[in-house]
Amino acid sequence: MGISDFSTPQTIIDNLHSAVIVIGDNLQVVYINPAAEMLFHISNTRAVKKNIRELIINEHEFFDRLERSLISAHPYTVYEDQLRVHNHQTIDVDYSVSPIQYLPEGQFLLLEFIRLKTQQKISHEESILSQYEASKSLLRGLAHEIKNPLGGIRGAAQLLERELNNDDDKQFTQIIINEADRLKNLLDRMVGPRDIPTKSDINIHKILEHVRQLVLAENDQIKLTVDYDPSVPELHADESMMIQVILNITRNAVVAVSSIKNRQGKINFKTRTQRNCKIGSHTYPLVAKIDIEDNGNGVSKELHETIFMPMITGHAEGTGLGLSIAQSLVHQHNGLIEFTSEPGKTIFTILLPINLHNTEDNNGAEK
């Protein structure tokens, strides 16, 4: 009997973000979950009944610890270790070993691996979300404090205008009223969209193609290519919001590639799915991954930590609201926008959970 005979534990383990391997008292693999399949580049079918030494090679101290744990039944954790795997690659991981026993089947060890790069990614995502929430809270308070006197200024200007008979004098009150309205609109845009998403089943490729045609109509000097995965399921999302998200990011990319010299500006749309993807504190079984890549000069390092904040921009003509609004709209769909950038290659990645409308709990996370 192996772990596959216990349907509830297997379901739990299958949905963990960390890589899990279960081995028997002879160090023979009993089961590996999908995250471990990805980490060790081997399927569960091929891994089962292999000795762990065939997956992790030439790591004598690692094997010695496993054997001692089987004898003593004591769990242990190792931090920041480097292991060589069967394809001769090395992985940097934290891992925990926990003895488990199913009588009368015998002793098993449950090995849980967390790749350090994955940990850093999760920490970075949580930092982005925390930063986003803090900035939105600050902006809402600031907007409220500014709007009150702004409304008073506008009202006073209207009252003053009624007392004036000369149209030349009224042009000055109109300036006050118009500028007060402009500032109010700017504050509303800084705070972000207040609309509740009107969700329906949408095809993300249809939205990407719509945006692609809009951008090409405005910029015929740019090469805009696509790499779509047709198996990406439909999203349950607000179509107009998703168009706004893609358009905001793509227009930023257009500005980035328009400034390069000696080569053609290129933008690429790419779609894929990702399983057991962690966004903030929630793990989603299936996520749509949308990459918007450009070959511009890249995002300056000074902007990396603040690029999604309102009024932050790397372009002289920019308002600094496009990415902030996009992040806000994606956040309303329990998703996240992240990016990587270097000269000649910048990728903005949109992560959107799939089928949330069927499996949402009260926190908006999939069960």
Phi, psi and omega in degrees: 000137178236186183295334180296343178281348180252093191297320182292309176302322181296318179299318179298311183295322180299330184264004176287145177284334180276157181276129183236132173235132175251128180234154179271186185288351174259015182064022177272136183290128177262322184196145168229143182273171183304323180295325177288326176301318180289318184293319185259004176055048178206142181281160177300320181300317181284331185281325184300136180078355171281151172286143180304336179293343178275343177266318178243118192248148173056035179242075189297320179295322178300313181291321178300318179297319179299314182295322178294323180293323177297321182287314186273341184062028178258131176283160176203163180227139177238131181254143172052054177259157177241124183240143175262128183256177191297336178269015175070014171271158175249145179233140176263120187219157157260142177214151178237145178238125182233117175292136175226155183221128174245102180285137002264020187289335177117194186267139176230159171241133174257116181256125180241121182249136172237115180292133186298322179297324178293318178301315180297322179295315179298316179299320180294318179297317179296325177295318178300312182295319179295317179298319180298312181296320181295317181292323179294320180296317179297316182293322179298316178296318180295317180298319180297317181292328181279324184295326181299305177293331179296319177296323178295318178298316181296316180296319179296322179295322178294318178296319179296322182297325180294334181275350184266136178258340183270122180297330178296323179288327181293337180296332179286321176293326178295324176299315179299314182296314182295320180290325176296319178294321180296317179294322178296316179297322179296318178297318179298320179290324178296318181293329177103173184296139177255352182295141173279132182301135172261098191268145173208170178285121184231152177266115184296331180290327176296320178293315179299319179294322177299313179295319180301317179294321177298313183293318180293328177293329181273334187220092183276000179268353184261140175266118183242107184255167181227152175218084186265143170261107185294347181276356179297122182292168176293150176261149172262096190208170176277116186299313183294325178293319180294323175299317180297319179299306182297320182294317180299315181292318182293321179294327173298318179296322178299315178299320182295317184278341179289340184267355182278154181238157174071006173203157182286140176288131182231140175229139180230133173262129180225135178236142175210170170250155179223130183265151178048054184264129180266124175239111186065236183262002183248143174253127181252135181300324182215133183226140172276131182244116182244116180258132172241107187249138175227162181253032178286192185281354177093166178272129181297145184300332181296337183263354188301322185273346187236006191297335181268003177279147178298146176071012176257123181212151176258004182244138183299326184269355186282155178267343182076018182250341186301309182287326177297315179295317179300315179297321179297316181293318179293322179299325177294344177255018180064022181254192184205146171248131175226172182208157168231146184209138170210161180305125178092353181202107175236131180234119170263125184247126176257123178250121183230120177300142181260140175064034178297329186293340179267338189227027183283137169260189185293339180266002180083008180258151179285143178278000000 
